[in-house]
Amino acid sequence: MTEQEKNEMAILKSKQEAEITKMRSDPAKPKTPEVTNIKIPKTPKEKEAPKKSKEYPFMVKLGKEKEIYFKPWTGKTKKKFKKIFEHIESEEDIDFTQILKVLVRDQISNSDTYLSDMEQQYLTALLRRESIGDDYTFEGECECGAKQEIKTSVTESVFYTQNNFPETINDITFKDIKTVTELQKVQEEIKSKADYDGLTSDGDIEFALHLSLGDIKNPMDILDAIDNMTLKEINTLMANFRDLSSKIDLKTTRVCSTCGRDTDYYASEIPDLFESLLQ
């Protein structure tokens, strides 16, 4: 590293530390400063794989734009996961938000990336495959009523359909949400309004953020527009949204041992998905 590069790095570090001090003293501003990436030219021999690829060796594309880099579960993941269940007495006490944080959010390179329910389910299946193993077994039932033990794998049986955002239907654009911060900001903004009546759920706000109705771009105005729609119009809107959204199926085809037909067996979940994390 040249003296000039060392000086530039020192100046950037000094500015960054000053910015952090300033933000901590002003609670109204974001607590996380913008990090400046310092790029130092390397000779061809010094080039190496990006750090992200080393720390997060797996990548999956979700939707048309999101590339998710993720790493497998580790011993530390197991400890965090078991801790969630230390004082659980009934299923109602389970904190699924915390579970998703430990099993999914903590495993991706950018934890602020927005993930739909289906995207989280798909990522969990991939994480299970890369962390524990590909194969799993479940009990399936043929149309003839015969039950059969199905041995399959995540690779063979998990089918994921990416979302088709953005797409416009009848002047309505269905779009992807980029970050969790973006969603939370809108939720807080709506709930802080003087005329907020407490009837709007987080799910309603999330749905509104996915939409652009004609010239209406503001999620709060979209919520008002939906409130004034007929139920028939709302049902059509939600049906179109579902058709464009991500989907996940756990399906495998086997010959029924009783009737001899090729049968599609569907699993509601991957059995024993977390068993080794609780042992």
C-alpha positions in Angstrom: 0.0 0.0 0.0 1.4 3.4 -1.0 1.7 6.3 1.5 -1.0 8.1 -0.5 -3.4 5.2 -0.1 -2.6 5.0 3.7 -3.3 8.7 4.0 -6.6 8.4 2.1 -7.6 5.5 4.3 -6.8 7.4 7.5 -8.9 10.4 6.3 -11.9 8.2 5.5 -11.6 6.4 8.8 -11.5 9.7 10.6 -14.6 11.0 8.8 -16.5 7.8 9.5 -15.7 7.9 13.2 -16.8 11.5 13.3 -20.1 10.6 11.6 -20.7 7.8 14.0 -20.1 10.1 17.0 -22.5 12.7 15.5 -25.2 10.1 14.9 -25.0 8.7 18.4 -25.5 12.2 19.8 -28.6 12.8 17.7 -31.3 10.1 18.2 -33.4 11.5 15.4 -30.9 10.3 12.8 -30.3 6.7 11.7 -27.9 4.9 14.0 -26.1 3.1 11.2 -23.7 5.3 9.3 -23.1 4.9 5.6 -20.0 2.8 5.2 -17.5 3.9 2.5 -15.9 1.0 0.6 -12.2 1.6 0.2 -11.0 0.0 -3.0 -7.3 -0.5 -3.4 -6.2 -1.7 -6.9 -4.6 -5.1 -7.0 -2.3 -6.8 -9.4 -3.8 -9.8 -11.3 -1.9 -12.1 -9.0 -3.5 -10.6 -5.9 -7.1 -10.9 -7.2 -9.3 -13.2 -5.2 -12.9 -14.2 -4.8 -15.1 -11.5 -3.3 -15.3 -11.8 0.5 -19.1 -12.2 0.2 -18.7 -15.3 -1.8 -16.3 -16.8 0.8 -18.4 -16.0 3.8 -21.7 -16.7 2.1 -20.9 -19.4 -0.4 -24.4 -20.1 -1.7 -26.5 -17.8 -3.9 -30.1 -18.1 -5.0 -32.1 -15.7 -7.3 -35.5 -14.7 -5.9 -37.9 -12.9 -8.2 -36.5 -10.8 -11.1 -34.0 -8.8 -9.2 -33.1 -10.2 -5.8 -29.9 -12.3 -5.5 -29.6 -13.8 -2.0 -26.2 -14.9 -0.7 -26.4 -17.3 2.2 -24.3 -19.4 4.5 -25.2 -22.8 6.2 -26.3 -23.2 9.8 -23.5 -23.7 12.3 -23.0 -24.8 15.9 -23.8 -21.2 16.9 -27.0 -21.3 15.0 -27.9 -24.5 16.9 -27.2 -22.8 20.3 -29.4 -19.8 19.4 -32.2 -22.0 18.1 -32.3 -24.2 21.2 -32.3 -21.1 23.4 -35.6 -19.9 21.8 -37.2 -23.1 23.1 -35.7 -23.1 26.6 -38.9 -21.8 28.3 -41.5 -22.7 25.8 -44.5 -24.5 27.5 -47.0 -24.5 24.6 -47.0 -23.9 20.8 -48.7 -20.5 21.4 -45.5 -19.3 23.1 -43.2 -19.9 20.1 -41.7 -16.7 18.8 -41.7 -17.3 15.0 -40.2 -13.9 14.3 -37.1 -14.9 16.4 -37.0 -18.3 14.7 -36.9 -16.7 11.3 -34.2 -14.3 12.4 -32.0 -17.1 13.6 -32.6 -19.5 10.8 -32.9 -17.1 7.8 -32.1 -13.5 8.6 -28.8 -14.3 10.3 -27.7 -16.5 7.4 -28.0 -14.0 4.5 -25.5 -11.4 3.6 -28.0 -8.5 3.7 -30.4 -9.1 6.5 -32.5 -6.0 5.6 -33.6 -7.6 2.3 -37.4 -8.0 2.2 -38.5 -11.7 1.9 -42.0 -12.8 1.4 -43.4 -15.8 3.4 -42.8 -18.1 0.4 -39.3 -16.8 -0.1 -38.5 -17.5 3.5 -39.9 -21.0 3.2 -37.8 -21.6 0.1 -34.6 -20.3 1.7 -35.3 -22.5 4.8 -35.5 -25.6 2.5 -32.2 -24.6 0.8 -30.5 -23.9 4.1 -31.7 -27.3 5.4 -30.2 -29.0 2.3 -26.8 -27.2 2.6 -26.6 -27.5 6.4 -28.1 -30.9 7.3 -28.7 -32.9 4.2 -30.7 -33.1 1.0 -32.8 -36.3 1.7 -35.9 -36.6 3.7 -38.9 -38.9 4.1 -42.6 -38.3 4.5 -45.8 -40.3 4.5 -48.0 -39.6 1.4 -51.4 -40.7 0.4 -52.5 -41.8 -3.1 -56.0 -40.9 -4.6 -56.9 -44.6 -4.0 -56.4 -44.0 -0.3 -53.3 -46.0 0.1 -50.6 -44.5 2.3 -46.9 -44.8 1.3 -43.6 -43.8 2.8 -42.0 -41.4 0.3 -38.2 -41.0 0.2 -37.2 -37.9 -1.6 -34.9 -34.9 -1.4 -35.1 -31.1 -1.4 -33.5 -31.0 -4.8 -36.0 -33.4 -6.3 -39.2 -32.3 -4.6 -39.1 -28.6 -3.8 -40.4 -26.5 -6.7 -40.2 -22.8 -6.4 -41.9 -20.3 -8.7 -40.3 -16.9 -8.7 -42.5 -13.8 -8.5 -43.4 -12.0 -11.8 -43.0 -8.5 -10.4 -43.2 -5.9 -11.8 -46.2 -6.5 -14.0 -49.2 -4.2 -14.7 -52.8 -5.5 -14.9 -55.6 -3.1 -15.5 -53.5 0.0 -14.6 -52.4 -1.7 -11.4 -48.6 -2.4 -11.1 -47.5 -5.2 -8.7 -44.0 -4.5 -7.5 -41.5 -6.0 -5.1 -40.6 -4.5 -1.7 -36.9 -4.0 -1.5 -36.1 -3.8 2.2 -37.6 -4.5 5.6 -36.7 -1.0 6.6 -38.8 0.4 3.7 -41.8 -1.6 5.0 -41.3 -0.7 8.6 -41.0 3.0 7.7 -44.3 3.0 5.9 -46.0 1.0 8.8 -44.8 3.5 11.4 -45.7 6.5 9.2 -49.3 5.3 8.8 -49.8 4.4 12.4 -48.5 7.8 13.5 -51.2 9.7 11.5 -53.6 11.6 13.6 -56.6 10.0 11.8 -55.3 6.4 12.1 -58.2 4.4 13.4 -56.3 1.2 14.4 -58.1 -0.9 11.9 -55.3 -1.2 9.3 -53.1 -4.3 9.9 -49.5 -4.7 9.1 -50.6 -7.1 6.4 -52.8 -4.4 4.8 -49.9 -2.0 4.7 -47.5 -4.6 3.3 -50.0 -5.4 0.5 -50.4 -1.7 -0.3 -46.7 -1.3 -0.6 -46.7 -4.0 -3.3 -49.2 -1.9 -5.4 -49.2 1.2 -7.6 -52.8 2.0 -8.6 -52.8 4.1 -11.7 -51.4 7.5 -10.8 -51.5 6.6 -7.0 -48.0 5.9 -5.8 -48.3 6.7 -2.0 -49.0 3.6 0.1 -51.3 5.6 2.4 -53.3 6.8 -0.5 -53.5 3.2 -1.9 -54.8 2.1 1.4 -57.6 4.7 1.2 -58.4 3.6 -2.3 -58.6 -0.1 -1.3 -60.9 0.9 1.6 -63.3 2.4 -0.9 -63.3 -0.6 -3.3 -66.1 -3.2 -3.3 -65.2 -6.6 -1.9 -65.5 -8.1 -5.4 -62.8 -5.6 -6.6 -60.6 -6.3 -3.7 -60.8 -10.1 -4.2 -59.9 -9.7 -7.9 -57.0 -7.5 -6.9 -55.7 -10.0 -4.4 -56.2 -12.9 -6.8 -54.1 -11.1 -9.4 -51.4 -10.5 -6.7 -51.3 -14.1 -5.8 -51.0 -15.2 -9.4 -47.9 -13.0 -9.7 -46.3 -13.9 -6.4 -43.8 -16.5 -5.5 -45.0 -20.1 -4.8 -43.4 -23.2 -3.3 -44.6 -26.8 -3.7 -43.2 -29.9 -2.1 -44.1 -32.6 -4.6 -42.7 -35.8 -5.9 -44.1 -38.5 -8.3 -44.0 -42.2 -7.3 -45.8 -45.4 -8.4 -48.5 -46.3 -5.9 -47.6 -49.6 -4.3 -51.3 -50.5 -4.1 -53.0 -49.3 -7.4 -49.8 -49.1 -9.5 -50.6 -45.6 -10.9 -48.1 -42.7 -11.1 -49.1 -40.5 -8.3 -48.1 -37.0 -7.2 -47.4 -37.0 -3.5 -47.4 -33.6 -1.8 -45.8 -32.8 1.5 -47.1 -30.0 3.7 -43.6 -29.5 5.1 -40.1 -31.1 5.2 -40.4 -33.5 8.2 -37.8 -33.2 10.9 -36.6 -30.0 9.4 -35.2 -28.7 12.7 -34.7 -32.0 14.5 -30.9 -31.9 14.5 -30.9 -28.3 15.7 -32.8 -29.3 18.9 -30.7 -32.4 19.7 
